[in-house]
Amino acid sequence: MPAQRSPARSSTFEYRLVQEAINLRKQAQGMPHGIRRDELLKKAHQIDFAVEVNEWLTSGPYRPDIKNSQRVEIA
């Protein structure tokens, strides 16, 4: 089995998620109504939600402050 290439370094995690959701919707668009189509649309919706959560966690007061973080020493 050939090795999979990693995405380009310039594409962010969020960008890759959005692209995957777009691809899933395109796949579902050409399918007849049914379980497989519903699964594709559900996965696209889950990815949309993941993007929103990621944006929420990486913005504002929830973003980790690396400068002032305390290191924990393990003895």
N, C-alpha and C positions, 0 to 999 in steps of 0.2 A: 504494500500500500504506500503511495507516495506521501511524503511529509507535507503537512499543510503549511503554507506561508503565513507568517504573522502579518497583521495589518500594517500599513505604512505608519511609521512613527509619528508623522504629522497629524494623523487622525486621532482624535480624542475618544475616550471611552463613550462619552455622550453621543458623539457623531456616529460611532459604530453602532450604537443602540438604535439611533434614529434610522440609520440606513437599513438595519435589519427589519425594523417595523415596516418601513416602506416596502421592502422586498416581500415580506409576508402578505401585506395587503394586495400587492400586485398578483401574487400567486393565487390568493383567494378570489380575486376579481374574476378570473377566468374559469373558476370551478362552479359546478352546479351546487345548489343548496344541499347541505348534508353535514355529516359529522366532521369530515376532514376540513372543510371550509370553515366551520365554526371553530375548530381547533386553531387554525391559522389566525383567524381574527382575534381569538382569545389571547393567543401568544403576543400578537401585536399590541393589544390593549395592556397586557402585563408589562411589556417593554416601555410603553408610554408612561405607565405608572412608575417604573424603575427610574426613568429619566427625571421625572418630577421629584422623586425622593432624593436622587443624587443631587439635583440642583438645590434642594432644600438643605441637605446636609453639608454642602460645600459652600454655602453662602451665609452671610451675617454672623450672628453670635455662635452658631454651631460649628463654624470652621475652626479647626484646631490651631491654637496659637503656638507655633513651634518655638519662637524666641523665649517665651516665658514658661514653657513646659518643664516639669520637674522630672529628672531622671531617677529611676528607682534602681538602687544598687542591691544586687542579690549577693548575700554573704555565703 
